[in-house]
Protein backbone atom coordinates (compact mmCIF):
# COMPACT_ATOMS: atom_id res chain seq x y z
CA UNK A 1 0.00 0.00 0.00
CA UNK A 2 1.24 3.46 -0.90
CA UNK A 3 -0.23 6.68 0.49
CA UNK A 4 0.58 9.92 -1.28
CA UNK A 5 -0.44 13.53 -0.79
CA UNK A 6 -0.32 15.94 -3.68
CA UNK A 7 -1.93 19.01 -5.16
CA UNK A 8 -0.36 18.65 -8.58
CA UNK A 9 -2.49 17.88 -11.62
CA UNK A 10 -0.79 15.15 -13.62
CA UNK A 11 -2.20 16.49 -16.83
CA UNK A 12 -5.51 15.12 -18.06
CA UNK A 13 -5.61 15.74 -21.78
CA UNK A 14 -8.79 15.92 -23.81
CA UNK A 15 -8.23 14.59 -27.32
CA UNK A 16 -8.64 16.93 -30.23
CA UNK A 17 -10.15 15.92 -33.53
CA UNK A 18 -13.05 13.54 -33.56
CA UNK A 19 -14.22 13.94 -29.97
CA UNK A 20 -17.73 12.71 -29.51
CA UNK A 21 -19.71 12.88 -26.41
CA UNK A 22 -22.67 13.83 -23.35
CA UNK A 23 -26.21 13.00 -20.16
CA UNK A 24 -27.41 10.29 -17.95
CA UNK A 25 -28.80 9.93 -14.50
CA UNK A 26 -27.52 12.29 -11.87
CA UNK A 27 -25.60 15.47 -12.47
CA UNK A 28 -23.55 15.60 -15.66
CA UNK A 29 -19.83 16.28 -15.33
CA UNK A 30 -18.78 19.79 -16.21
CA UNK A 31 -15.42 21.46 -16.13
CA UNK A 32 -15.43 23.24 -12.79
CA UNK A 33 -14.57 26.88 -12.81
CA UNK A 34 -12.59 27.16 -9.59
CA UNK A 35 -13.52 29.59 -6.85
CA UNK A 36 -10.47 29.14 -4.68
CA UNK A 37 -12.37 26.84 -2.35
CA UNK A 38 -14.46 29.66 -0.81
CA UNK A 39 -17.34 27.33 0.15
CA UNK A 40 -15.20 24.39 1.18
CA UNK A 41 -15.48 23.02 4.68
CA UNK A 42 -12.26 23.75 6.55
CA UNK A 43 -11.77 20.11 7.46
CA UNK A 44 -12.68 18.63 4.06
CA UNK A 45 -10.35 15.74 3.17
CA UNK A 46 -10.89 13.92 -0.14
CA UNK A 47 -9.40 10.46 -0.56
CA UNK A 48 -8.91 8.02 -3.41
CA UNK A 49 -8.32 4.25 -3.36
CA UNK A 50 -6.94 2.63 -6.51
CA UNK A 51 -7.58 -0.71 -8.11
CA UNK A 52 -4.62 -3.08 -8.32
CA UNK A 53 -3.50 -1.58 -11.64
CA UNK A 54 -1.92 1.37 -9.81
CA UNK A 55 -1.74 5.07 -10.56
CA UNK A 56 0.37 4.68 -13.69
CA UNK A 57 -1.92 2.29 -15.56
CA UNK A 58 -2.49 4.89 -18.34
CA UNK A 59 -6.17 4.08 -17.88
CA UNK A 60 -8.92 4.33 -15.27
CA UNK A 61 -6.76 4.54 -12.11
CA UNK A 62 -4.60 7.27 -13.58
CA UNK A 63 -7.61 9.15 -14.91
CA UNK A 64 -9.28 9.03 -11.49
CA UNK A 65 -6.11 10.34 -9.85
CA UNK A 66 -5.90 13.18 -12.35
CA UNK A 67 -9.47 14.17 -11.52
CA UNK A 68 -8.84 14.03 -7.78
CA UNK A 69 -5.63 16.02 -8.10
CA UNK A 70 -7.31 18.67 -10.21
CA UNK A 71 -10.14 19.04 -7.68
CA UNK A 72 -7.62 19.22 -4.83
CA UNK A 73 -5.68 21.94 -6.60
CA UNK A 74 -8.84 23.92 -7.19
CA UNK A 75 -9.94 23.51 -3.58
CA UNK A 76 -6.45 24.07 -2.16
CA UNK A 77 -6.52 20.86 -0.15
CA UNK A 78 -4.20 17.89 0.03
CA UNK A 79 -5.89 14.58 -0.78
CA UNK A 80 -4.86 11.20 0.52
CA UNK A 81 -4.37 8.65 -2.26
CA UNK A 82 -4.07 4.97 -1.43
CA UNK A 83 -2.50 2.78 -4.10
CA UNK A 84 -3.55 -0.88 -3.96
CA UNK A 85 -0.85 -3.38 -4.89
CA UNK A 86 -3.33 -6.26 -5.08
CA UNK A 87 -6.91 -7.20 -4.25
CA UNK A 88 -6.04 -7.78 -0.58
CA UNK A 89 -5.29 -4.06 -0.17
CA UNK A 90 -8.81 -2.80 -0.87
CA UNK A 91 -10.39 -3.25 2.56
CA UNK A 92 -7.28 -2.17 4.53
CA UNK A 93 -6.90 0.92 2.35
CA UNK A 94 -10.52 1.86 2.96
CA UNK A 95 -10.09 1.27 6.70
CA UNK A 96 -7.03 3.53 6.71
CA UNK A 97 -8.91 6.20 4.77
CA UNK A 98 -11.62 6.17 7.43
CA UNK A 99 -9.11 6.32 10.27
CA UNK A 100 -7.33 9.25 8.61
CA UNK A 101 -10.55 11.26 8.72
CA UNK A 102 -11.44 11.27 5.02
CA UNK A 103 -14.62 13.22 4.19
CA UNK A 104 -15.05 11.71 0.72
CA UNK A 105 -13.65 8.34 -0.35
CA UNK A 106 -13.60 7.48 -4.05
CA UNK A 107 -13.03 3.82 -4.94
CA UNK A 108 -11.66 3.11 -8.39
CA UNK A 109 -13.38 0.18 -10.00
CA UNK A 110 -15.74 -2.76 -9.85
CA UNK A 111 -13.37 -4.90 -7.80
CA UNK A 112 -13.64 -2.56 -4.81
CA UNK A 113 -17.42 -2.81 -4.67
CA UNK A 114 -17.86 -5.20 -1.74
CA UNK A 115 -15.23 -3.47 0.39
CA UNK A 116 -16.71 -0.06 -0.40
CA UNK A 117 -20.22 -1.16 0.58
CA UNK A 118 -18.96 -2.59 3.86
CA UNK A 119 -17.04 0.60 4.66
CA UNK A 120 -19.92 2.88 3.68
CA UNK A 121 -22.47 1.01 5.77
CA UNK A 122 -20.15 1.19 8.77
CA UNK A 123 -19.50 4.91 8.29
CA UNK A 124 -22.73 6.62 7.21
CA UNK A 125 -21.31 10.06 7.99
CA UNK A 126 -18.68 9.71 5.20
CA UNK A 127 -19.45 10.32 1.52
CA UNK A 128 -18.35 7.64 -0.94
CA UNK A 129 -18.18 7.35 -4.72
CA UNK A 130 -17.28 4.34 -6.82
CA UNK A 131 -16.19 4.18 -10.44
CA UNK A 132 -17.62 1.66 -12.91
CA UNK A 133 -20.03 0.01 -10.50
CA UNK A 134 -23.39 0.54 -8.80
CA UNK A 135 -22.15 -1.00 -5.51
CA UNK A 136 -25.11 -3.36 -5.71
CA UNK A 137 -23.60 -6.48 -4.20
CA UNK A 138 -26.96 -8.15 -3.53
CA UNK A 139 -28.14 -7.47 -7.11
CA UNK A 140 -31.48 -6.02 -6.11
CA UNK A 141 -31.15 -3.09 -8.50
CA UNK A 142 -30.20 -0.46 -5.93
CA UNK A 143 -26.94 0.77 -4.45
CA UNK A 144 -26.37 -1.00 -1.14
CA UNK A 145 -25.58 2.08 0.95
CA UNK A 146 -27.28 5.51 0.78
CA UNK A 147 -23.96 7.36 1.02
CA UNK A 148 -22.37 5.86 -2.14
CA UNK A 149 -22.52 7.69 -5.48
CA UNK A 150 -21.95 5.41 -8.50
CA UNK A 151 -19.92 6.96 -11.34
CA UNK A 152 -20.70 4.72 -14.30
CA UNK A 153 -20.34 5.05 -18.06
CA UNK A 154 -22.38 3.79 -21.00
CA UNK A 155 -19.21 3.10 -22.94
CA UNK A 156 -21.06 1.04 -25.54
CA UNK A 157 -22.10 4.29 -27.19
CA UNK A 158 -18.54 5.50 -27.79
CA UNK A 159 -17.35 1.97 -28.58
CA UNK A 160 -20.04 1.78 -31.27
CA UNK A 161 -18.39 4.73 -32.99
CA UNK A 162 -15.03 3.05 -32.44
CA UNK A 163 -16.18 -0.21 -33.99
CA UNK A 164 -17.46 1.67 -37.02
CA UNK A 165 -14.14 3.50 -37.33
CA UNK A 166 -12.07 0.31 -36.94
CA UNK A 167 -14.19 -1.45 -39.54
CA UNK A 168 -13.71 1.45 -41.93
CA UNK A 169 -9.96 1.31 -41.46
CA UNK A 170 -9.78 -2.46 -41.94
CA UNK A 171 -12.06 -2.40 -44.98
CA UNK A 172 -9.91 0.30 -46.56
CA UNK A 173 -6.79 -1.81 -45.98
CA UNK A 174 -8.44 -4.85 -47.51
CA UNK A 175 -7.88 -6.97 -44.39
CA UNK A 176 -11.52 -6.86 -43.22
CA UNK A 177 -10.67 -8.28 -39.79
CA UNK A 178 -10.64 -6.57 -36.39
CA UNK A 179 -10.32 -8.06 -32.92
CA UNK A 180 -10.69 -7.46 -29.21
CA UNK A 181 -9.88 -9.10 -25.89
CA UNK A 182 -10.48 -8.14 -22.29
CA UNK A 183 -9.05 -8.43 -18.81
CA UNK A 184 -11.74 -9.71 -16.46
CA UNK A 185 -15.16 -10.47 -17.91
CA UNK A 186 -17.09 -7.86 -15.97
CA UNK A 187 -19.70 -5.38 -17.26
CA UNK A 188 -17.35 -2.39 -17.41
CA UNK A 189 -15.06 -4.40 -19.73
CA UNK A 190 -17.60 -6.28 -21.82
CA UNK A 191 -19.56 -3.09 -22.52
CA UNK A 192 -16.65 -1.85 -24.66
CA UNK A 193 -16.62 -5.11 -26.60
CA UNK A 194 -20.38 -5.08 -27.16
CA UNK A 195 -20.37 -1.57 -28.57
CA UNK A 196 -17.31 -2.29 -30.69
CA UNK A 197 -18.95 -5.29 -32.34
CA UNK A 198 -22.21 -3.43 -32.89
CA UNK A 199 -20.32 -0.60 -34.57
CA UNK A 200 -18.61 -3.04 -36.91
CA UNK A 201 -21.99 -4.56 -37.77
CA UNK A 202 -23.36 -1.09 -38.50
CA UNK A 203 -20.47 -0.43 -40.88
CA UNK A 204 -21.08 -3.72 -42.65
CA UNK A 205 -24.77 -2.89 -42.97
CA UNK A 206 -24.16 0.60 -44.32
CA UNK A 207 -21.35 -0.33 -46.69
CA UNK A 208 -22.36 -3.87 -47.68
CA UNK A 209 -19.00 -4.86 -46.22
CA UNK A 210 -17.88 -8.05 -44.50
CA UNK A 211 -15.53 -6.98 -41.72
CA UNK A 212 -15.19 -9.77 -39.14
CA UNK A 213 -14.78 -9.42 -35.37
CA UNK A 214 -12.55 -11.86 -33.49
CA UNK A 215 -12.26 -12.25 -29.71
CA UNK A 216 -15.85 -11.47 -28.76
CA UNK A 217 -19.38 -12.53 -29.58
CA UNK A 218 -21.95 -10.14 -28.14
CA UNK A 219 -24.82 -12.58 -28.72
CA UNK A 220 -23.29 -15.33 -26.59
CA UNK A 221 -21.25 -13.02 -24.34
CA UNK A 222 -18.21 -15.20 -24.90
CA UNK A 223 -14.75 -14.15 -25.93
CA UNK A 224 -11.06 -13.83 -25.11
CA UNK A 225 -10.09 -12.70 -21.59
CA UNK A 226 -6.86 -12.71 -19.62
CA UNK A 227 -8.52 -13.14 -16.21
CA UNK A 228 -6.97 -9.98 -14.79
CA UNK A 229 -5.59 -6.56 -15.64
CA UNK A 230 -1.88 -7.23 -15.44
CA UNK A 231 0.43 -6.84 -18.42
CA UNK A 232 1.94 -10.31 -18.28
CA UNK A 233 2.62 -13.40 -20.39
CA UNK A 234 -1.02 -14.48 -20.18
CA UNK A 235 -2.16 -11.14 -21.56
CA UNK A 236 0.43 -11.29 -24.32
CA UNK A 237 -0.62 -14.82 -25.26
CA UNK A 238 -4.27 -13.77 -25.29
CA UNK A 239 -3.44 -10.85 -27.55
CA UNK A 240 -1.41 -13.13 -29.79
CA UNK A 241 -4.35 -15.50 -30.12
CA UNK A 242 -6.43 -12.64 -31.54
CA UNK A 243 -3.60 -11.36 -33.73
CA UNK A 244 -3.19 -14.83 -35.17
CA UNK A 245 -6.61 -14.41 -36.79
CA UNK A 246 -5.05 -11.81 -39.07
CA UNK A 247 -6.66 -8.67 -37.61
CA UNK A 248 -5.20 -5.27 -38.41
CA UNK A 249 -6.97 -3.43 -35.55
CA UNK A 250 -7.13 -4.77 -31.97
CA UNK A 251 -9.00 -3.44 -28.93
CA UNK A 252 -7.50 -4.54 -25.56
CA UNK A 253 -9.95 -3.67 -22.75
CA UNK A 254 -8.41 -3.65 -19.32
CA UNK A 255 -5.90 -0.99 -18.34
CA UNK A 256 -2.28 -2.19 -18.60
CA UNK A 257 -3.05 -5.18 -20.85
CA UNK A 258 -2.61 -2.85 -23.83
CA UNK A 259 1.13 -3.11 -23.12
CA UNK A 260 1.00 -6.85 -23.74
CA UNK A 261 -0.93 -6.28 -26.96
CA UNK A 262 1.69 -3.75 -28.10
CA UNK A 263 4.46 -6.25 -27.35
CA UNK A 264 2.65 -8.96 -29.31
CA UNK A 265 2.22 -6.59 -32.24
CA UNK A 266 5.93 -5.74 -32.15
CA UNK A 267 6.85 -9.42 -32.16
CA UNK A 268 4.55 -10.09 -35.10
CA UNK A 269 6.23 -7.54 -37.31
CA UNK A 270 2.83 -6.64 -38.77
CA UNK A 271 1.09 -3.29 -39.09
CA UNK A 272 -1.72 -4.02 -36.64
CA UNK A 273 -2.94 -0.97 -34.73
CA UNK A 274 -4.22 -0.59 -31.18
CA UNK A 275 -7.42 0.97 -29.92
CA UNK A 276 -7.01 2.48 -26.45
CA UNK A 277 -9.60 2.59 -23.67
CA UNK A 278 -10.55 4.98 -20.88
CA UNK A 279 -7.89 7.62 -21.61
CA UNK A 280 -6.39 8.90 -24.87
CA UNK A 281 -3.72 6.22 -25.05
CA UNK A 282 -1.58 7.97 -27.66
CA UNK A 283 -1.22 10.89 -25.23
CA UNK A 284 -1.06 8.88 -22.00
CA UNK A 285 1.70 6.60 -23.29
CA UNK A 286 3.81 8.06 -26.07
CA UNK A 287 5.66 4.75 -26.47
CA UNK A 288 2.61 3.31 -28.23
CA UNK A 289 1.43 6.48 -29.99
CA UNK A 290 2.75 5.23 -33.32
CA UNK A 291 0.56 2.12 -33.16
CA UNK A 292 -2.58 3.64 -31.58
CA UNK A 293 -5.31 4.36 -34.12
CA UNK A 294 -7.67 6.05 -31.63
CA UNK A 295 -9.09 5.58 -28.13
CA UNK A 296 -12.55 4.98 -26.66
CA UNK A 297 -12.60 7.34 -23.69
CA UNK A 298 -14.45 7.78 -20.40
CA UNK A 299 -14.38 11.13 -18.59
CA UNK A 300 -13.49 9.51 -15.28
CA UNK A 301 -11.30 12.47 -14.38
CA UNK A 302 -14.14 14.96 -14.79
CA UNK A 303 -16.62 12.77 -12.91
CA UNK A 304 -14.23 12.40 -9.96
CA UNK A 305 -13.39 16.10 -10.01
CA UNK A 306 -17.04 17.15 -9.99
CA UNK A 307 -18.04 14.66 -7.29
CA UNK A 308 -15.18 15.93 -5.13
CA UNK A 309 -16.04 19.60 -5.65
CA UNK A 310 -19.69 18.92 -4.81
CA UNK A 311 -18.83 16.99 -1.65
CA UNK A 312 -16.49 19.75 -0.52
CA UNK A 313 -19.40 22.21 -0.53
CA UNK A 314 -21.83 19.92 1.22
CA UNK A 315 -23.65 19.18 -2.04
CA UNK A 316 -22.88 15.47 -2.23
CA UNK A 317 -25.59 13.71 -4.24
CA UNK A 318 -25.71 9.89 -4.16
CA UNK A 319 -27.78 9.70 -7.37
CA UNK A 320 -25.82 7.71 -9.98
CA UNK A 321 -23.95 9.63 -12.64
CA UNK A 322 -24.12 7.87 -16.01
CA UNK A 323 -21.67 9.08 -18.65
CA UNK A 324 -23.01 9.08 -22.21
CA UNK A 325 -22.19 10.66 -25.55
CA UNK A 326 -24.73 13.39 -24.82
CA UNK A 327 -23.10 14.56 -21.58
CA UNK A 328 -19.56 13.94 -22.83
CA UNK A 329 -19.01 11.24 -20.24
CA UNK A 330 -17.87 8.95 -23.05
CA UNK A 331 -16.29 9.89 -26.35
CA UNK A 332 -13.96 8.96 -29.15
CA UNK A 333 -10.51 10.53 -29.34
CA UNK A 334 -8.95 11.92 -32.46
CA UNK A 335 -6.94 9.76 -34.87
CA UNK A 336 -3.64 11.62 -34.55
CA UNK A 337 -1.19 10.94 -37.36
CA UNK A 338 -3.57 8.40 -38.88
CA UNK A 339 -6.30 10.93 -39.66
CA UNK A 340 -4.95 11.65 -43.13
CA UNK A 341 -5.08 7.97 -43.99
CA UNK A 342 -8.73 7.44 -43.05
CA UNK A 343 -11.23 6.56 -45.79
CA UNK A 344 -12.86 9.60 -47.36
CA UNK A 345 -15.99 10.63 -45.49
CA UNK A 346 -15.41 8.37 -42.47
CA UNK A 347 -15.15 11.24 -39.97
CA UNK A 348 -18.41 12.74 -41.22
CA UNK A 349 -20.12 9.36 -41.00
CA UNK A 350 -18.98 8.90 -37.39
CA UNK A 351 -20.13 12.40 -36.47
CA UNK A 352 -23.53 11.67 -38.01
CA UNK A 353 -23.79 8.42 -36.05
CA UNK A 354 -23.03 10.27 -32.86
CA UNK A 355 -25.82 12.72 -33.49
CA UNK A 356 -28.24 9.88 -34.22
CA UNK A 357 -27.33 8.17 -30.94
CA UNK A 358 -27.76 11.40 -28.99
CA UNK A 359 -31.10 12.06 -30.70
CA UNK A 360 -32.30 8.56 -29.88
CA UNK A 361 -32.55 7.52 -33.52
CA UNK A 362 -29.97 4.80 -32.87
CA UNK A 363 -30.04 2.85 -29.61
CA UNK A 364 -26.83 1.03 -28.73
CA UNK A 365 -28.09 -1.98 -26.81
CA UNK A 366 -25.60 -3.79 -24.60
CA UNK A 367 -26.53 -6.12 -21.73
CA UNK A 368 -23.53 -4.63 -19.93
CA UNK A 369 -24.59 -0.99 -20.14
CA UNK A 370 -25.30 0.74 -16.81
C-alpha positions in Angstrom: 0.0 0.0 0.0 1.2 3.5 -0.9 -0.2 6.7 0.5 0.6 9.9 -1.3 -0.4 13.5 -0.8 -0.3 15.9 -3.7 -1.9 19.0 -5.2 -0.4 18.7 -8.6 -2.5 17.9 -11.6 -0.8 15.2 -13.6 -2.2 16.5 -16.8 -5.5 15.1 -18.1 -5.6 15.7 -21.8 -8.8 15.9 -23.8 -8.2 14.6 -27.3 -8.6 16.9 -30.2 -10.1 15.9 -33.5 -13.0 13.5 -33.6 -14.2 13.9 -30.0 -17.7 12.7 -29.5 -19.7 12.9 -26.4 -22.7 13.8 -23.4 -26.2 13.0 -20.2 -27.4 10.3 -18.0 -28.8 9.9 -14.5 -27.5 12.3 -11.9 -25.6 15.5 -12.5 -23.6 15.6 -15.7 -19.8 16.3 -15.3 -18.8 19.8 -16.2 -15.4 21.5 -16.1 -15.4 23.2 -12.8 -14.6 26.9 -12.8 -12.6 27.2 -9.6 -13.5 29.6 -6.9 -10.5 29.1 -4.7 -12.4 26.8 -2.4 -14.5 29.7 -0.8 -17.3 27.3 0.1 -15.2 24.4 1.2 -15.5 23.0 4.7 -12.3 23.7 6.5 -11.8 20.1 7.5 -12.7 18.6 4.1 -10.4 15.7 3.2 -10.9 13.9 -0.1 -9.4 10.5 -0.6 -8.9 8.0 -3.4 -8.3 4.2 -3.4 -6.9 2.6 -6.5 -7.6 -0.7 -8.1 -4.6 -3.1 -8.3 -3.5 -1.6 -11.6 -1.9 1.4 -9.8 -1.7 5.1 -10.6 0.4 4.7 -13.7 -1.9 2.3 -15.6 -2.5 4.9 -18.3 -6.2 4.1 -17.9 -8.9 4.3 -15.3 -6.8 4.5 -12.1 -4.6 7.3 -13.6 -7.6 9.1 -14.9 -9.3 9.0 -11.5 -6.1 10.3 -9.9 -5.9 13.2 -12.4 -9.5 14.2 -11.5 -8.8 14.0 -7.8 -5.6 16.0 -8.1 -7.3 18.7 -10.2 -10.1 19.0 -7.7 -7.6 19.2 -4.8 -5.7 21.9 -6.6 -8.8 23.9 -7.2 -9.9 23.5 -3.6 -6.5 24.1 -2.2 -6.5 20.9 -0.1 -4.2 17.9 0.0 -5.9 14.6 -0.8 -4.9 11.2 0.5 -4.4 8.6 -2.3 -4.1 5.0 -1.4 -2.5 2.8 -4.1 -3.6 -0.9 -4.0 -0.8 -3.4 -4.9 -3.3 -6.3 -5.1 -6.9 -7.2 -4.2 -6.0 -7.8 -0.6 -5.3 -4.1 -0.2 -8.8 -2.8 -0.9 -10.4 -3.3 2.6 -7.3 -2.2 4.5 -6.9 0.9 2.4 -10.5 1.9 3.0 -10.1 1.3 6.7 -7.0 3.5 6.7 -8.9 6.2 4.8 -11.6 6.2 7.4 -9.1 6.3 10.3 -7.3 9.3 8.6 -10.5 11.3 8.7 -11.4 11.3 5.0 -14.6 13.2 4.2 -15.1 11.7 0.7 -13.7 8.3 -0.3 -13.6 7.5 -4.1 -13.0 3.8 -4.9 -11.7 3.1 -8.4 -13.4 0.2 -10.0 -15.7 -2.8 -9.9 -13.4 -4.9 -7.8 -13.6 -2.6 -4.8 -17.4 -2.8 -4.7 -17.9 -5.2 -1.7 -15.2 -3.5 0.4 -16.7 -0.1 -0.4 -20.2 -1.2 0.6 -19.0 -2.6 3.9 -17.0 0.6 4.7 -19.9 2.9 3.7 -22.5 1.0 5.8 -20.2 1.2 8.8 -19.5 4.9 8.3 -22.7 6.6 7.2 -21.3 10.1 8.0 -18.7 9.7 5.2 -19.5 10.3 1.5 -18.4 7.6 -0.9 -18.2 7.4 -4.7 -17.3 4.3 -6.8 -16.2 4.2 -10.4 -17.6 1.7 -12.9 -20.0 0.0 -10.5 -23.4 0.5 -8.8 -22.2 -1.0 -5.5 -25.1 -3.4 -5.7 -23.6 -6.5 -4.2 -27.0 -8.1 -3.5 -28.1 -7.5 -7.1 -31.5 -6.0 -6.1 -31.2 -3.1 -8.5 -30.2 -0.5 -5.9 -26.9 0.8 -4.5 -26.4 -1.0 -1.1 -25.6 2.1 0.9 -27.3 5.5 0.8 -24.0 7.4 1.0 -22.4 5.9 -2.1 -22.5 7.7 -5.5 -21.9 5.4 -8.5 -19.9 7.0 -11.3 -20.7 4.7 -14.3 -20.3 5.0 -18.1 -22.4 3.8 -21.0 -19.2 3.1 -22.9 -21.1 1.0 -25.5 -22.1 4.3 -27.2 -18.5 5.5 -27.8 -17.4 2.0 -28.6 -20.0 1.8 -31.3 -18.4 4.7 -33.0 -15.0 3.0 -32.4 -16.2 -0.2 -34.0 -17.5 1.7 -37.0 -14.1 3.5 -37.3 -12.1 0.3 -36.9 -14.2 -1.5 -39.5 -13.7 1.4 -41.9 -10.0 1.3 -41.5 -9.8 -2.5 -41.9 -12.1 -2.4 -45.0 -9.9 0.3 -46.6 -6.8 -1.8 -46.0 -8.4 -4.9 -47.5 -7.9 -7.0 -44.4 -11.5 -6.9 -43.2 -10.7 -8.3 -39.8 -10.6 -6.6 -36.4 -10.3 -8.1 -32.9 -10.7 -7.5 -29.2 -9.9 -9.1 -25.9 -10.5 -8.1 -22.3 -9.1 -8.4 -18.8 -11.7 -9.7 -16.5 -15.2 -10.5 -17.9 -17.1 -7.9 -16.0 -19.7 -5.4 -17.3 -17.3 -2.4 -17.4 -15.1 -4.4 -19.7 -17.6 -6.3 -21.8 -19.6 -3.1 -22.5 -16.6 -1.8 -24.7 -16.6 -5.1 -26.6 -20.4 -5.1 -27.2 -20.4 -1.6 -28.6 -17.3 -2.3 -30.7 -18.9 -5.3 -32.3 -22.2 -3.4 -32.9 -20.3 -0.6 -34.6 -18.6 -3.0 -36.9 -22.0 -4.6 -37.8 -23.4 -1.1 -38.5 -20.5 -0.4 -40.9 -21.1 -3.7 -42.6 -24.8 -2.9 -43.0 -24.2 0.6 -44.3 -21.4 -0.3 -46.7 -22.4 -3.9 -47.7 -19.0 -4.9 -46.2 -17.9 -8.1 -44.5 -15.5 -7.0 -41.7 -15.2 -9.8 -39.1 -14.8 -9.4 -35.4 -12.5 -11.9 -33.5 -12.3 -12.3 -29.7 -15.8 -11.5 -28.8 -19.4 -12.5 -29.6 -22.0 -10.1 -28.1 -24.8 -12.6 -28.7 -23.3 -15.3 -26.6 -21.2 -13.0 -24.3 -18.2 -15.2 -24.9 -14.7 -14.1 -25.9 -11.1 -13.8 -25.1 -10.1 -12.7 -21.6 -6.9 -12.7 -19.6 -8.5 -13.1 -16.2 -7.0 -10.0 -14.8 -5.6 -6.6 -15.6 -1.9 -7.2 -15.4 0.4 -6.8 -18.4 1.9 -10.3 -18.3 2.6 -13.4 -20.4 -1.0 -14.5 -20.2 -2.2 -11.1 -21.6 0.4 -11.3 -24.3 -0.6 -14.8 -25.3 -4.3 -13.8 -25.3 -3.4 -10.8 -27.5 -1.4 -13.1 -29.8 -4.4 -15.5 -30.1 -6.4 -12.6 -31.5 -3.6 -11.4 -33.7 -3.2 -14.8 -35.2 -6.6 -14.4 -36.8 -5.1 -11.8 -39.1 -6.7 -8.7 -37.6 -5.2 -5.3 -38.4 -7.0 -3.4 -35.6 -7.1 -4.8 -32.0 -9.0 -3.4 -28.9 -7.5 -4.5 -25.6 -9.9 -3.7 -22.8 -8.4 -3.6 -19.3 -5.9 -1.0 -18.3 -2.3 -2.2 -18.6 -3.0 -5.2 -20.9 -2.6 -2.8 -23.8 1.1 -3.1 -23.1 1.0 -6.8 -23.7 -0.9 -6.3 -27.0 1.7 -3.7 -28.1 4.5 -6.3 -27.3 2.7 -9.0 -29.3 2.2 -6.6 -32.2 5.9 -5.7 -32.2 6.8 -9.4 -32.2 4.5 -10.1 -35.1 6.2 -7.5 -37.3 2.8 -6.6 -38.8 1.1 -3.3 -39.1 -1.7 -4.0 -36.6 -2.9 -1.0 -34.7 -4.2 -0.6 -31.2 -7.4 1.0 -29.9 -7.0 2.5 -26.5 -9.6 2.6 -23.7 -10.6 5.0 -20.9 -7.9 7.6 -21.6 -6.4 8.9 -24.9 -3.7 6.2 -25.0 -1.6 8.0 -27.7 -1.2 10.9 -25.2 -1.1 8.9 -22.0 1.7 6.6 -23.3 3.8 8.1 -26.1 5.7 4.8 -26.5 2.6 3.3 -28.2 1.4 6.5 -30.0 2.8 5.2 -33.3 0.6 2.1 -33.2 -2.6 3.6 -31.6 -5.3 4.4 -34.1 -7.7 6.1 -31.6 -9.1 5.6 -28.1 -12.6 5.0 -26.7 -12.6 7.3 -23.7 -14.4 7.8 -20.4 -14.4 11.1 -18.6 -13.5 9.5 -15.3 -11.3 12.5 -14.4 -14.1 15.0 -14.8 -16.6 12.8 -12.9 -14.2 12.4 -10.0 -13.4 16.1 -10.0 -17.0 17.1 -10.0 -18.0 14.7 -7.3 -15.2 15.9 -5.1 -16.0 19.6 -5.6 -19.7 18.9 -4.8 -18.8 17.0 -1.7 -16.5 19.8 -0.5 -19.4 22.2 -0.5 -21.8 19.9 1.2 -23.7 19.2 -2.0 -22.9 15.5 -2.2 -25.6 13.7 -4.2 -25.7 9.9 -4.2 -27.8 9.7 -7.4 -25.8 7.7 -10.0 -23.9 9.6 -12.6 -24.1 7.9 -16.0 -21.7 9.1 -18.6 -23.0 9.1 -22.2 -22.2 10.7 -25.6 -24.7 13.4 -24.8 -23.1 14.6 -21.6 -19.6 13.9 -22.8 -19.0 11.2 -20.2 -17.9 9.0 -23.1 -16.3 9.9 -26.3 -14.0 9.0 -29.2 -10.5 10.5 -29.3 -8.9 11.9 -32.5 -6.9 9.8 -34.9 -3.6 11.6 -34.6 -1.2 10.9 -37.4 -3.6 8.4 -38.9 -6.3 10.9 -39.7 -5.0 11.7 -43.1 -5.1 8.0 -44.0 -8.7 7.4 -43.0 -11.2 6.6 -45.8 -12.9 9.6 -47.4 -16.0 10.6 -45.5 -15.4 8.4 -42.5 -15.2 11.2 -40.0 -18.4 12.7 -41.2 -20.1 9.4 -41.0 -19.0 8.9 -37.4 -20.1 12.4 -36.5 -23.5 11.7 -38.0 -23.8 8.4 -36.1 -23.0 10.3 -32.9 -25.8 12.7 -33.5 -28.2 9.9 -34.2 -27.3 8.2 -30.9 -27.8 11.4 -29.0 -31.1 12.1 -30.7 -32.3 8.6 -29.9 -32.6 7.5 -33.5 -30.0 4.8 -32.9 -30.0 2.9 -29.6 -26.8 1.0 -28.7 -28.1 -2.0 -26.8 -25.6 -3.8 -24.6 -26.5 -6.1 -21.7 -23.5 -4.6 -19.9 -24.6 -1.0 -20.1 -25.3 0.7 -16.8 
